[in-house]
Amino acid sequence: MKHLKKSINNHILPAQLADIPDILALFSEEVEAGRMLPRNKENLQAGIRDWRIAAINDEIVGCVSLVFFTPKLCEIRSLAVAEACRNNGLGKKLIEAALILAKERGAEDVLTLTRAPWLFERLGFQKNDIQNFPKKVQQDCQACPFIKNCDEVALLIKIKERILP
Ligand SMILES: CC(C)(COP(=O)(O)OP(=O)(O)OC[C@H]1O[C@@H](n2cnc3c(N)ncnc32)[C@H](O)[C@@H]1OP(=O)(O)O)[C@@H](O)C(=O)NCCC(=O)NCCS
């Protein structure tokens, strides 16, 4: 789908409740493989305003969400792009949309824990130590089956003074 590149801006949208089954389907394989944290329907319903989707011809092909630990600190979570649509810039656009949303919500710092650090570094995120975020560790890492052999990298971006795209 290389033709997507020029018109990608128009496809990043706020998620609607009706999108939930498609969003969950988008990353169910990644969750089953243990590469992404699970999210459930109730959780999505409660926080639907913190999700953005990428849609092409009414088909949901990407998603991203924010999870808040404090009013000033949130995490980019559940970033996924359908396999057939990858490497067209959608992942980058979804992260940018999440940063704009984070700023609208009053966040100052945005964290991510990822196996794709390059995607975030090119947008200004910098490597950090997960132990600097005890609420994240307590809330998610403690119960994670991969806590002893975690291969994810923590990155942070400070958005308070930043002009976002
Ligand atoms: C990670 C993911 C969201 C990226 O989505 P995407 O739409 O392909 O992202 P983009 O097109 O914006 O960026 C891909 C870029 O990363 C580059 N890239 C891919 N793998 C790379 C690697 N191992 N090292 C460096 N760069 C890499 C690509 O070449 C591309 O670069 P380009 O834009 O200069 O061509 C997608 O691969 C995905 O859904 N993966 C499975 C779910 C997942 O791992 N989610 C967690 C991410 S936190």
The ligand as a Gaussian input file, in Angstrom:
#p B3LYP/6-31G(d) Opt

LIG

0 1
 C        5.573000      -0.774000      15.147000
 C        4.518000      -0.439000      14.105000
 C        3.317000       0.209000      14.779000
 C        5.112000       0.529000      13.064000
 O        4.090000       0.924000      12.161000
 P        4.442000       1.480000      10.707000
 O        3.187000       2.032000      10.134000
 O        5.162000       0.468000       9.927000
 O        5.441000       2.669000      11.076000
 P        6.053000       3.756000      10.084000
 O        5.692000       3.427000       8.679000
 O        5.699000       5.106000      10.587000
 O        7.595000       3.596000      10.342000
 C        8.278000       2.453000       9.985000
 C        9.736000       2.858000       9.841000
 O       10.517000       2.115000      10.733000
 C       11.578000       1.540000       9.981000
 N       11.963000       0.319000      10.616000
 C       11.275000      -0.834000      10.669000
 N       11.991000      -1.754000      11.349000
 C       13.141000      -1.131000      11.748000
 C       14.286000      -1.536000      12.491000
 N       14.406000      -2.776000      12.977000
 N       15.278000      -0.647000      12.732000
 C       15.174000       0.612000      12.261000
 N       14.118000       1.051000      11.524000
 C       13.112000       0.181000      11.279000
 C       11.003000       1.342000       8.612000
 O       12.017000       1.230000       7.660000
 C       10.229000       2.638000       8.457000
 O       11.123000       3.681000       8.150000
 P       10.795000       4.803000       7.023000
 O        9.560000       5.514000       7.479000
 O       11.994000       5.689000       7.028000
 O       10.568000       4.059000       5.769000
 C        4.070000      -1.727000      13.352000
 O        5.209000      -2.362000      12.829000
 C        3.309000      -2.719000      14.231000
 O        2.088000      -2.623000      14.383000
 N        4.042000      -3.702000      14.812000
 C        3.404000      -4.716000      15.643000
 C        2.866000      -4.108000      16.909000
 C        3.959000      -3.510000      17.754000
 O        5.086000      -3.978000      17.807000
 N        3.575000      -2.467000      18.467000
 C        4.419000      -1.898000      19.469000
 C        5.097000      -0.682000      19.035000
 S        5.343000       0.229000      20.551000

